[in-house]
Amino acid sequence: MSEPLVTDLVIRREFEAQRTVARMEAEAAEARAMSVVRREYGLVGPAGYWEDVGWWSLRLGEPDEAWPAFRRSLEWYLRWLDYLGTAGPPLRRRASDWMIVIERAILWGDREAEAAVLAIPVQTDDGSLSRGRLVWGRGWVEALRALALGEDDAAAAAAAILESVSDDFHRAHQGYPRCGPAVRAILESDSECLRVELDAICAQHVVFATRGNMRLSERALQCIPATCLAILARRRGIPADVDERYHAVRLKLPVTVIEEWQGEPVGRQIVEGTFDIVPRVLLPDVPGRPPHRPPSPVPPMSVSVAIEQPDRPRERPTVTRRRRPAVDEAIVRESLRRRELAGGSVWQLASWALMLGDPVRARMHLVRGASEAERAWRGSVGFRDDDPAVPAELRGFPNHNYLRTHFALALVVGDEGALAETARQMNEWDRALLRVHPSSPIRIGVTAYLDLIRDLLTPRADRPDGPDEATLARTASRLRGFYQHLPYTCVALVERDPERLAKGLAGILAEHAPRLRLKTAPPPPVCEEAVYLAGAGRRLGIPIRLGGRYRQYPVPILIRNLPEYVGQIGKLPCDLLGEPLWARGDTAPAGT
């Protein structure tokens, strides 16, 4: 573990930022919920985002902020279930849909919403699920329904269904095998046995949260099955709880919202904290007993370890291997030349030509790619004119992804006419989208940073209704892509900060370089995201002062097309920022 980099205050700021982002996404999702093409996705979107707001509030020790968010989440979940029941085939209420909503109603103590869910019929014969998953899901749904309604015979039958699922299924799908015995303990009012079973469920959850499919996920921070069962038991007067260690579990999460600390980009870091996976604040008081209170004023979230680097693989014993003789550079060049002739993506071909020492041919590949992207968007339609599910304002526009591709390549090759035309088309799409969704965030997807570049390069007079600088800075901090340093770099671009821009670009290239060692589907050697951001910075008058480490980076080349050398690996240097591609006039990034 590395030395701590930040204080608990900064970790709390990360969680507060997570809540702020979730709230913004929830409000935007509400604005567009009724007009998206797939209505079932539009209705469940606000429910999930408001649920995130509630959970982050609980983790911050602010339950008064959580309950309103949870109530709004349940309102949208109920609308979603209602829509699934009236939309007709192929949509229907499945057991898993009903289970999601009833679990939340129980967790958040909303008896009115719980009664509404219990009154909704559920289809438990879901042919899309495997046999084991179907049996366990049906048993869990029926157990929750029966316990909530006080139907002991039905609950006992559901417990038998849960117990019938094999251990092999639970090992393969990371299930909770002790849920069935826990239901029986509730029916028998055996508090000691129930505590043992709840502890077993929590122990299984900790395994999933630390080494299984929930590791580094927000789902790891709460054990929903154990919490639901504890709540239902307490309603019956059983003082259900779990061992103290499950109210203070050490878990890790990635830092994804804070871009920098003390002037340095954070990148992908890990925060480790103490979390209550069966939150006491959710457990109701037991009738006839003193009010339930935590034993100490510790909030549900308590961070005591600062940010660290992601875990590295365990060290293995050193094995002496005989080194293969280095492949001659001429052989590597011949393999790369044949690979270029065989074809590839635009940036693969440009990178290979650049590595072979021909930047002119590399630029020709980019020009040809720009022409193909132009033909693609001019012959495309994003939404069909006859699609009744699409608002009339959004029909007839070209495919936005093709437009972004043409805009980006035109930026590299310096095609001013294509830049102006694609920017105009993208601005018209934005205006149409804002008429339909006034509160909707426009820039989504891994290439959304190109929209930000377009806004920065387009004169304000040409986009009078576009975002201002403050809005662009907020948007830049929320962008997501293949690289963790992308938001930091975009913020530096908006603020015209050359030092931060250089750090951001260096961070992107530092993430990009290790991926070039992949033997299966490595990315093109020249990092196109860094090229686009550097080009935008240069056009904005920001000097790009990047060190020389990535200017002549040795890129591994796995030889596959020369029979006598198949499987051998050689290396050729490459400028990962593609500086020779910018050798024309003012569009070239500044050198070292």
C-alpha positions as CSV (number, residue, x, y, z in Angstrom):
1,M,0.0,0.0,0.0
2,S,1.3,3.5,-0.8
3,E,1.5,6.3,1.7
4,P,-1.8,8.1,2.4
5,L,-2.3,10.9,-0.1
6,V,-5.4,12.6,1.2
7,T,-7.4,13.2,4.4
8,D,-10.7,11.9,5.5
9,L,-12.2,15.3,4.6
10,V,-11.3,14.8,0.9
11,I,-12.7,11.2,1.0
12,R,-16.0,12.7,2.3
13,R,-15.8,15.3,-0.5
14,E,-15.6,12.4,-3.0
15,F,-18.8,10.8,-1.6
16,E,-20.5,14.2,-1.5
17,A,-19.6,14.6,-5.2
18,Q,-21.0,11.2,-5.9
19,R,-24.3,12.2,-4.4
20,T,-24.3,15.5,-6.3
21,V,-23.7,13.7,-9.6
22,A,-26.4,11.2,-8.8
23,R,-28.9,14.0,-8.0
24,M,-28.1,15.8,-11.2
25,E,-28.5,12.6,-13.2
26,A,-31.8,11.9,-11.4
27,E,-33.3,15.3,-12.2
28,A,-32.2,15.0,-15.8
29,A,-33.6,11.5,-16.1
30,E,-36.9,12.7,-14.7
31,A,-37.1,15.4,-17.4
32,R,-36.7,12.9,-20.2
33,A,-38.4,9.8,-18.7
34,M,-41.6,9.9,-20.7
35,S,-40.0,10.7,-24.1
36,V,-37.2,8.1,-24.5
37,V,-37.6,5.5,-27.2
38,R,-37.6,2.6,-24.7
39,R,-40.1,3.7,-22.1
40,E,-39.2,1.0,-19.6
41,Y,-35.6,2.3,-19.5
42,G,-36.8,5.9,-19.1
43,L,-39.0,5.1,-16.1
44,V,-36.4,3.0,-14.2
45,G,-33.6,5.5,-14.8
46,P,-34.8,8.1,-12.2
47,A,-35.6,5.3,-9.7
48,G,-32.0,4.1,-9.8
49,Y,-30.4,7.6,-9.6
50,W,-32.6,8.7,-6.7
51,E,-31.8,5.4,-4.9
52,D,-28.1,6.3,-5.4
53,V,-28.7,9.7,-3.8
54,G,-30.3,8.0,-0.8
55,W,-27.6,5.5,-0.3
56,W,-24.8,8.1,-0.5
57,S,-26.7,10.2,2.1
58,L,-26.8,7.3,4.5
59,R,-23.1,6.6,4.0
60,L,-22.4,10.2,4.8
61,G,-24.5,9.9,8.0
62,E,-27.3,12.1,6.8
63,P,-30.5,10.0,7.0
64,D,-32.7,13.2,6.8
65,E,-31.4,13.7,3.2
66,A,-31.9,10.0,2.4
67,W,-35.6,9.5,3.1
68,P,-36.9,12.0,0.5
69,A,-34.6,10.5,-2.1
70,F,-35.8,7.0,-1.3
71,R,-39.4,8.1,-1.5
72,R,-38.9,9.6,-5.0
73,S,-37.1,6.4,-6.0
74,L,-40.0,4.2,-5.0
75,E,-42.5,6.5,-6.8
76,W,-40.5,5.9,-10.0
77,Y,-40.1,2.1,-9.3
78,L,-43.9,1.8,-9.0
79,R,-44.5,3.7,-12.2
80,W,-42.1,1.3,-13.9
81,L,-43.9,-1.7,-12.6
82,D,-47.2,-0.3,-13.6
83,Y,-45.9,0.4,-17.1
84,L,-44.5,-3.1,-17.4
85,G,-48.0,-4.5,-16.6
86,T,-49.7,-2.4,-19.3
87,A,-47.2,-2.3,-22.1
88,G,-48.0,-5.9,-23.4
89,P,-45.5,-8.4,-24.9
90,P,-42.6,-8.7,-24.9
91,L,-42.6,-6.7,-21.7
92,R,-44.0,-8.2,-18.5
93,R,-43.5,-8.0,-14.8
94,R,-40.8,-10.6,-14.0
95,A,-40.0,-12.0,-10.6
96,S,-36.7,-10.0,-10.6
97,D,-38.5,-6.7,-11.4
98,W,-41.0,-7.3,-8.5
99,M,-38.1,-8.4,-6.2
100,I,-36.2,-5.2,-6.8
101,V,-39.1,-3.0,-5.8
102,I,-40.3,-5.0,-2.8
103,E,-36.7,-5.2,-1.4
104,R,-36.5,-1.4,-1.6
105,A,-39.9,-0.8,0.0
106,I,-38.9,-3.1,2.9
107,L,-35.5,-1.5,3.3
108,W,-36.7,2.0,3.4
109,G,-39.7,1.3,5.7
110,D,-42.4,2.7,3.3
111,R,-45.3,0.5,4.3
112,E,-47.7,2.3,1.8
113,A,-45.4,1.5,-1.1
114,E,-44.9,-2.0,0.2
115,A,-48.7,-2.6,0.2
116,A,-48.9,-1.2,-3.4
117,V,-46.2,-3.6,-4.5
118,L,-47.8,-6.6,-2.8
119,A,-51.0,-5.9,-4.6
120,I,-49.3,-6.1,-8.0
121,P,-49.4,-9.6,-9.6
122,V,-46.0,-11.0,-10.5
123,Q,-45.0,-13.4,-13.3
124,T,-42.6,-15.9,-11.7
125,D,-42.3,-18.3,-14.6
126,D,-39.5,-16.5,-16.5
127,G,-38.1,-18.5,-19.3
128,S,-35.1,-16.2,-19.8
129,L,-33.6,-17.4,-16.5
130,S,-31.5,-20.6,-15.9
131,R,-33.2,-23.3,-13.9
132,G,-31.3,-22.7,-10.7
133,R,-31.7,-18.9,-10.9
134,L,-35.4,-19.3,-11.6
135,V,-35.9,-21.5,-8.6
136,W,-34.0,-19.3,-6.2
137,G,-35.6,-16.1,-7.5
138,R,-39.1,-17.6,-7.2
139,G,-38.4,-18.8,-3.7
140,W,-36.9,-15.4,-2.6
141,V,-39.9,-13.5,-4.1
142,E,-42.4,-15.7,-2.4
143,A,-40.5,-15.6,0.9
144,L,-40.5,-11.8,0.9
145,R,-44.2,-11.6,0.0
146,A,-45.3,-14.2,2.6
147,L,-43.3,-12.7,5.4
148,A,-44.5,-9.2,4.6
149,L,-48.1,-10.4,4.5
150,G,-47.8,-12.6,7.6
151,E,-48.6,-15.8,5.7
152,D,-46.5,-18.4,7.6
153,D,-47.5,-21.4,5.5
154,A,-46.5,-19.7,2.3
155,A,-43.3,-18.5,3.9
156,A,-42.4,-22.1,4.9
157,A,-43.0,-23.3,1.4
158,A,-40.8,-20.6,0.1
159,A,-38.1,-21.6,2.5
160,A,-38.2,-25.1,1.2
161,I,-37.8,-23.8,-2.4
162,L,-34.7,-21.7,-1.3
163,E,-33.2,-24.8,0.5
164,S,-33.7,-26.9,-2.6
165,V,-31.2,-24.9,-4.7
166,S,-27.9,-26.8,-4.9
167,D,-24.6,-25.5,-3.5
168,D,-23.2,-25.8,-7.0
169,F,-25.6,-23.0,-8.2
170,H,-24.6,-20.8,-5.3
171,R,-20.9,-21.3,-6.0
172,A,-21.3,-20.6,-9.7
173,H,-23.6,-17.6,-9.3
174,Q,-22.4,-16.2,-6.0
175,G,-25.8,-16.7,-4.2
176,Y,-26.8,-16.7,-0.6
177,P,-27.5,-20.3,0.5
178,R,-28.5,-19.4,4.1
179,C,-31.5,-17.4,3.2
180,G,-33.8,-20.4,3.4
181,P,-32.8,-21.4,7.0
182,A,-33.0,-17.7,8.0
183,V,-36.6,-17.6,6.8
184,R,-37.3,-20.8,8.9
185,A,-35.7,-19.1,12.0
186,I,-38.0,-16.1,11.6
187,L,-41.1,-18.4,11.4
188,E,-39.9,-20.2,14.5
189,S,-39.1,-16.9,16.4
190,D,-35.7,-18.3,17.1
191,S,-33.6,-15.2,17.6
192,E,-30.3,-17.1,18.3
193,C,-30.6,-19.3,15.2
194,L,-31.6,-16.2,13.1
195,R,-28.5,-14.3,14.3
196,V,-26.3,-17.2,13.2
197,E,-28.0,-17.4,9.8
198,L,-27.8,-13.6,9.3
199,D,-24.1,-13.7,10.2
200,A,-23.6,-16.4,7.6
201,I,-25.3,-14.3,4.9
202,C,-23.2,-11.3,5.8
203,A,-20.0,-13.4,5.8
204,Q,-20.9,-14.6,2.3
205,H,-21.5,-11.0,1.3
206,V,-18.1,-9.9,2.6
207,V,-16.5,-12.6,0.4
208,F,-18.4,-11.3,-2.6
209,A,-17.5,-7.7,-1.7
210,T,-13.7,-8.4,-1.3
211,R,-13.0,-11.1,-3.7
212,G,-16.1,-11.7,-5.8
213,N,-18.2,-10.0,-8.4
214,M,-19.0,-7.0,-6.1
215,R,-15.4,-6.0,-5.4
216,L,-14.9,-2.3,-5.9
217,S,-18.6,-1.9,-6.6
218,E,-21.2,0.2,-4.7
219,R,-23.3,-2.9,-4.3
220,A,-20.7,-4.2,-1.9
221,L,-21.6,-1.5,0.7
222,Q,-24.9,-3.0,1.7
223,C,-26.1,-6.6,2.2
224,I,-29.7,-6.4,1.0
225,P,-30.8,-10.0,1.8
226,A,-29.6,-9.8,5.5
227,T,-31.1,-6.3,6.0
228,C,-34.5,-7.3,4.6
229,L,-34.7,-10.4,6.7
230,A,-33.7,-8.5,9.8
231,I,-36.3,-5.8,9.2
232,L,-39.1,-8.4,8.6
233,A,-38.0,-10.3,11.8
234,R,-38.1,-7.1,13.9
235,R,-41.7,-6.4,12.7
236,R,-42.6,-9.8,14.4
237,G,-40.9,-8.7,17.6
238,I,-37.7,-10.7,17.1
239,P,-34.6,-8.7,18.1
240,A,-32.7,-9.5,14.9
241,D,-29.3,-8.1,14.4
242,V,-25.9,-9.2,13.2
243,D,-22.5,-9.4,14.8
244,E,-20.7,-6.1,15.4
245,R,-18.1,-6.8,12.8
246,Y,-20.6,-6.5,10.1
247,H,-21.5,-3.0,11.2
248,A,-17.9,-2.0,10.5
249,V,-16.6,-3.8,7.4
250,R,-13.5,-2.7,5.7
251,L,-14.3,-2.3,2.0
252,K,-12.7,-0.5,-1.0
253,L,-14.1,1.7,-3.7
254,P,-12.5,3.5,-6.7
255,V,-12.3,7.3,-6.7
256,T,-14.2,8.4,-9.8
257,V,-15.4,12.0,-9.3
258,I,-12.5,14.0,-7.8
259,E,-10.1,14.8,-10.6
260,E,-7.2,16.3,-8.6
261,W,-5.8,16.7,-5.2
262,Q,-3.1,19.3,-4.2
263,G,-2.8,20.2,-7.9
264,E,-2.1,16.6,-9.1
265,P,-4.5,14.5,-11.1
266,V,-5.9,11.7,-9.0
267,G,-6.5,9.2,-11.8
268,R,-7.7,5.8,-10.8
269,Q,-7.2,5.4,-7.1
270,I,-8.8,3.3,-4.4
271,V,-10.3,4.5,-1.1
272,E,-10.7,2.0,1.7
273,G,-13.3,2.8,4.4
274,T,-15.4,1.2,7.2
275,F,-19.1,0.6,6.2
276,D,-22.1,-0.7,8.0
277,I,-23.4,-3.4,5.5
278,V,-26.6,-3.9,7.6
279,P,-27.3,-0.2,8.4
280,R,-28.7,0.1,11.9
281,V,-30.5,3.3,10.8
282,L,-32.7,1.1,8.6
283,L,-33.6,-1.4,11.3
284,P,-36.9,-0.6,13.0
285,D,-37.5,-0.8,16.8
286,V,-38.8,-4.1,18.2
287,P,-42.3,-3.7,19.8
288,G,-42.1,-4.0,23.6
289,R,-38.4,-3.3,23.7
290,P,-36.3,-0.2,24.3
291,P,-35.7,1.9,21.1
292,H,-33.0,0.5,18.9
293,R,-29.9,2.8,18.8
294,P,-26.4,2.3,17.6
295,P,-24.0,1.5,20.4
296,S,-21.8,4.5,19.5
297,P,-22.4,7.7,17.5
298,V,-20.3,6.4,14.6
299,P,-22.0,7.3,11.3
300,P,-22.8,4.5,8.7
301,M,-19.7,5.6,6.8
302,S,-16.3,6.1,8.5
303,V,-13.1,6.4,6.5
304,S,-9.9,5.8,8.2
305,V,-7.5,4.8,5.3
306,A,-6.7,7.3,2.6
307,I,-6.4,6.8,-1.1
308,E,-4.0,4.1,-2.3
309,Q,-2.9,2.7,-5.6
310,P,-5.0,-0.2,-7.0
311,D,-4.0,-3.6,-5.7
312,R,-1.1,-5.2,-7.6
313,P,-1.0,-8.9,-8.3
314,R,0.8,-11.0,-5.6
315,E,4.4,-11.6,-6.2
316,R,5.2,-15.0,-7.6
317,P,8.4,-17.0,-7.3
318,T,11.0,-15.9,-9.9
319,V,11.2,-18.4,-12.8
320,T,14.3,-18.3,-14.9
321,R,13.4,-18.3,-18.5
322,R,15.6,-18.4,-21.5
323,R,15.4,-15.2,-23.4
324,R,14.6,-15.4,-27.0
325,P,17.1,-13.6,-29.3
326,A,15.9,-10.1,-30.2
327,V,14.1,-9.9,-33.6
328,D,16.0,-7.8,-36.1
329,E,14.4,-4.4,-36.7
330,A,14.2,-5.0,-40.5
331,I,12.1,-8.1,-39.8
332,V,9.7,-6.1,-37.6
333,R,9.4,-3.4,-40.2
334,E,8.6,-6.0,-42.9
335,S,5.9,-7.5,-40.7
336,L,4.4,-4.1,-40.0
337,R,4.5,-3.2,-43.7
338,R,2.6,-6.3,-44.6
339,R,0.1,-5.6,-41.8
340,E,-0.5,-2.1,-43.2
341,L,-1.1,-3.5,-46.7
342,A,-3.6,-6.0,-45.3
343,G,-5.7,-3.1,-43.9
344,G,-7.0,-2.0,-40.5
345,S,-8.7,0.9,-38.7
346,V,-7.9,4.5,-39.5
347,W,-5.7,5.0,-36.5
348,Q,-4.0,1.6,-36.8
349,L,-3.0,2.4,-40.4
350,A,-1.8,5.9,-39.5
351,S,0.2,4.6,-36.5
352,W,1.9,1.8,-38.5
353,A,2.8,4.3,-41.3
354,L,4.2,6.7,-38.7
355,M,6.3,3.9,-37.1
356,L,7.7,3.0,-40.6
357,G,8.9,6.6,-40.9
358,D,6.3,7.9,-43.4
359,P,4.2,10.7,-41.8
360,V,2.9,11.7,-45.2
361,R,1.3,8.3,-45.8
362,A,0.0,8.4,-42.2
363,R,-1.8,11.6,-42.9
364,M,-3.2,10.2,-46.1
365,H,-4.8,7.4,-44.0
366,L,-6.4,10.0,-41.8
367,V,-7.6,12.0,-44.8
368,R,-9.1,8.8,-46.3
369,G,-10.7,8.0,-42.9
370,A,-12.2,11.5,-42.7
371,S,-13.7,11.1,-46.2
372,E,-15.2,7.7,-45.3
373,A,-16.7,9.2,-42.1
374,E,-18.2,12.1,-44.1
375,R,-19.9,9.6,-46.5
376,A,-21.1,7.6,-43.5
377,W,-22.9,10.5,-41.8
378,R,-24.3,12.0,-45.0
379,G,-25.9,8.7,-45.9
380,S,-27.2,7.9,-42.4
381,V,-30.2,8.7,-40.3
382,G,-30.1,8.6,-36.5
383,F,-33.8,8.0,-36.1
384,R,-36.3,6.9,-38.8
385,D,-38.9,9.4,-39.8
386,D,-41.6,6.8,-39.5
387,D,-40.7,5.8,-35.9
388,P,-43.6,6.9,-33.7
389,A,-41.7,6.5,-30.5
390,V,-39.2,9.2,-31.5
391,P,-40.2,12.9,-31.0
392,A,-40.7,14.7,-34.3
393,E,-37.9,17.2,-33.4
394,L,-35.3,14.5,-33.4
395,R,-36.2,12.9,-36.7
396,G,-34.1,13.3,-39.9
397,F,-30.8,14.1,-38.3
398,P,-27.7,12.2,-39.3
399,N,-26.0,9.6,-37.0
400,H,-24.3,11.6,-34.3
401,N,-21.4,9.2,-33.8
402,Y,-20.4,9.4,-37.5
403,L,-20.5,13.2,-37.2
404,R,-18.2,13.1,-34.2
405,T,-15.7,10.9,-36.0
406,H,-15.6,13.2,-39.0
407,F,-15.2,16.3,-36.8
408,A,-12.3,14.7,-34.9
409,L,-10.4,13.6,-38.0
410,A,-11.0,16.9,-39.7
411,L,-9.5,18.5,-36.6
412,V,-6.3,16.4,-37.1
413,V,-5.9,16.9,-40.8
414,G,-6.8,20.6,-40.7
415,D,-9.9,20.5,-42.9
416,E,-11.5,23.8,-42.0
417,G,-14.5,23.4,-44.2
418,A,-15.3,19.9,-42.7
419,L,-14.8,21.3,-39.2
420,A,-17.3,24.1,-39.7
421,E,-19.9,21.8,-41.4
422,T,-19.7,19.1,-38.8
423,A,-19.8,21.6,-35.9
424,R,-22.9,23.2,-37.5
425,Q,-24.6,19.8,-37.8
426,M,-23.7,18.9,-34.2
427,N,-25.0,22.3,-32.9
428,E,-28.4,21.8,-34.7
429,W,-28.7,18.4,-33.1
430,D,-28.0,19.9,-29.6
431,R,-30.6,22.6,-30.1
432,A,-33.2,20.0,-31.2
433,L,-32.3,17.8,-28.2
434,L,-32.7,20.7,-25.8
435,R,-36.1,21.5,-27.1
436,V,-37.2,17.9,-26.3
437,H,-35.2,17.5,-23.0
438,P,-34.5,21.0,-21.6
439,S,-32.8,19.6,-18.5
440,S,-31.1,16.6,-20.2
441,P,-27.3,16.3,-20.2
442,I,-26.3,16.2,-23.9
443,R,-22.8,14.9,-23.6
444,I,-22.9,11.2,-22.9
445,G,-20.8,8.3,-24.1
446,V,-17.1,7.7,-24.4
447,T,-16.7,10.2,-27.3
448,A,-18.7,13.0,-25.6
449,Y,-15.5,14.9,-25.0
450,L,-15.5,15.7,-28.8
451,D,-18.7,17.7,-28.2
452,L,-16.8,19.7,-25.5
453,I,-14.0,20.3,-28.0
454,R,-16.5,21.5,-30.6
455,D,-18.0,24.0,-28.0
456,L,-14.6,25.3,-27.2
457,L,-13.6,25.8,-30.9
458,T,-16.9,27.2,-32.1
459,P,-17.1,31.0,-31.8
460,R,-19.7,32.2,-29.2
461,A,-21.6,34.1,-31.9
462,D,-22.2,30.8,-33.7
463,R,-23.7,29.2,-30.6
464,P,-25.7,31.9,-28.7
465,D,-27.8,29.3,-26.9
466,G,-24.8,27.0,-26.1
467,P,-23.3,26.5,-22.7
468,D,-21.1,29.2,-21.1
469,E,-17.6,28.6,-19.7
470,A,-18.8,27.7,-16.2
471,T,-21.2,25.1,-17.6
472,L,-18.5,23.7,-19.8
473,A,-16.2,23.3,-16.8
474,R,-18.9,21.4,-14.9
475,T,-19.6,19.3,-17.9
476,A,-15.9,18.5,-18.4
477,S,-15.5,17.2,-14.9
478,R,-18.4,14.7,-15.5
479,L,-17.1,13.3,-18.7
480,R,-16.2,9.6,-18.8
481,G,-14.1,7.7,-21.2
482,F,-11.5,4.9,-21.6
483,Y,-9.0,6.9,-19.6
484,Q,-9.3,8.0,-16.0
485,H,-7.3,11.2,-16.7
486,L,-9.8,12.3,-19.4
487,P,-12.0,14.5,-17.1
488,Y,-8.9,16.2,-15.6
489,T,-7.5,16.9,-19.0
490,C,-10.9,18.3,-20.3
491,V,-11.1,20.7,-17.3
492,A,-7.6,21.9,-18.0
493,L,-8.6,22.5,-21.6
494,V,-11.6,24.6,-20.6
495,E,-9.5,26.6,-18.2
496,R,-6.7,27.1,-20.7
497,D,-4.1,25.8,-18.2
498,P,-1.0,24.6,-20.0
499,E,0.6,22.9,-16.9
500,R,-2.5,20.9,-16.0
501,L,-3.1,20.1,-19.7
502,A,0.4,18.6,-19.9
503,K,-0.2,16.6,-16.7
504,G,-3.5,15.3,-18.1
505,L,-2.1,14.3,-21.4
506,A,0.9,12.6,-19.7
507,G,-1.6,10.7,-17.5
508,I,-3.6,9.6,-20.5
509,L,-0.5,8.4,-22.3
510,A,0.7,6.7,-19.1
511,E,-2.6,4.7,-19.1
512,H,-2.4,4.0,-22.8
513,A,1.2,2.7,-23.0
514,P,0.7,-0.5,-20.9
515,R,-2.2,-1.5,-23.1
516,L,0.1,-1.7,-26.1
517,R,1.7,-4.8,-24.5
518,L,-1.6,-6.7,-24.9
519,K,-1.2,-9.7,-27.2
520,T,-4.8,-9.8,-28.1
521,A,-6.4,-6.6,-29.6
522,P,-4.0,-3.9,-28.4
523,P,-5.1,-0.4,-29.3
524,P,-3.4,1.6,-32.1
525,P,0.0,2.9,-30.9
526,V,-1.0,6.6,-31.4
527,C,-3.5,7.5,-28.7
528,E,-6.3,9.2,-30.7
529,E,-7.9,10.8,-27.6
530,A,-4.6,12.5,-26.6
531,V,-4.2,13.6,-30.2
532,Y,-7.6,15.2,-30.3
533,L,-7.2,17.0,-27.0
534,A,-3.7,18.2,-27.9
535,G,-5.0,19.5,-31.2
536,A,-7.8,21.4,-29.5
537,G,-5.4,22.9,-27.0
538,R,-3.1,24.1,-29.8
539,R,-6.0,25.7,-31.6
540,L,-6.9,27.5,-28.4
541,G,-3.4,28.8,-28.1
542,I,-2.3,26.5,-25.3
543,P,1.3,25.3,-25.6
544,I,1.7,21.6,-25.2
545,R,4.8,21.1,-23.1
546,L,5.1,17.3,-22.9
547,G,8.3,15.4,-21.9
548,G,10.1,13.1,-24.3
549,R,9.2,9.8,-22.7
550,Y,6.3,9.1,-25.0
551,R,7.8,10.7,-28.1
552,Q,9.9,7.6,-28.9
553,Y,8.1,4.9,-27.0
554,P,9.1,1.3,-27.9
555,V,5.9,-0.4,-29.0
556,P,5.9,-4.3,-28.9
557,I,5.0,-5.8,-32.3
558,L,3.7,-9.5,-32.2
559,I,4.7,-11.0,-35.5
560,R,2.0,-13.2,-37.1
561,N,2.4,-12.8,-40.8
562,L,6.0,-14.1,-41.3
563,P,5.9,-17.9,-41.0
564,E,9.5,-18.3,-39.8
565,Y,9.0,-15.7,-37.0
566,V,5.4,-16.3,-35.9
567,G,4.9,-15.6,-32.2
568,Q,8.1,-13.6,-31.8
569,I,8.0,-10.0,-30.5
570,G,10.0,-7.1,-31.8
571,K,9.8,-3.4,-31.0
572,L,9.7,-0.2,-33.0
573,P,9.6,3.4,-31.6
574,C,6.5,5.5,-32.0
575,D,5.4,9.0,-31.0
576,L,2.2,8.1,-29.0
577,L,1.0,11.7,-29.3
578,G,1.4,11.6,-33.1
579,E,3.4,14.9,-33.3
580,P,4.5,14.4,-36.9
581,L,0.8,14.2,-37.9
582,W,0.5,17.9,-36.9
583,A,3.4,19.1,-38.9
584,R,1.3,21.6,-40.9
585,G,1.4,25.2,-39.8
586,D,-0.1,26.3,-36.5
587,T,-1.9,23.0,-35.8
588,A,1.3,21.2,-34.7
589,P,1.6,20.6,-30.9
590,A,4.6,22.3,-29.3
591,G,7.6,20.1,-29.0
592,T,9.6,19.3,-25.9
